[in-house]
C-alpha cells in the first residue's frame, strides 16, 4: 500500500501535493485538511506534501479533523535543523494548531533526504485516556 501511495505521490509531484489518506486508505478531505494543505503550499512551496488525517484512530467523533501527520519536502529546509523546520510548519499552521488541530506529527525533509527515505511514517495506535489513569482501576 505504501508503494502505491508513493507512486501516486511521485505522479502528483507535478501538482506538488499527494493524495491525503484516511485510516482506511480512501481519499479524504475536510475544511481543516484543505486549510492545512493550502497554507503549507503557500508557505513552503513543497516538492512533496503528503497529508494524512489520523483522527479516526483516536477517541474523537467520526469525521473529526483533529489529528494529522504530514510529510513536507521543501528546499526551504536546506541548512535548517529539525527544530527550525518544525517551527516553520508551526508558524504556517498557527491558526489550526490554536483551534481544531490537537496533534500534528511532522516529517520535514529536504529533497535529498526524501529521496533516501520517501515514505510517510505511521503513528502508533492511540491508547486513549490519560497516562495518569492508564493501568489503574
DAGI-V182265 format. One record per run of one state. SS is the DSSP state (helix for helix, strand for strand, loop for the rest). FROM is the first residue (numbers start at 1). TO is the last residue. If there is no record, write none. Layout:
BEGIN
ss=[SS;SS]
from=[FROM;FROM]
to=[TO;TO]
END
This chain:
BEGIN
ss=[loop;helix;loop;strand;loop;strand;loop;helix;loop;strand;loop;helix;loop;strand;loop;helix;loop;helix;loop;helix;loop;strand;loop;helix;loop]
from=[1;2;16;21;22;27;28;31;45;48;54;55;58;67;74;75;78;82;93;94;99;103;110;111;117]
to=[1;15;20;21;26;27;30;44;47;53;54;57;66;73;74;77;81;92;93;98;102;109;110;116;137]
END
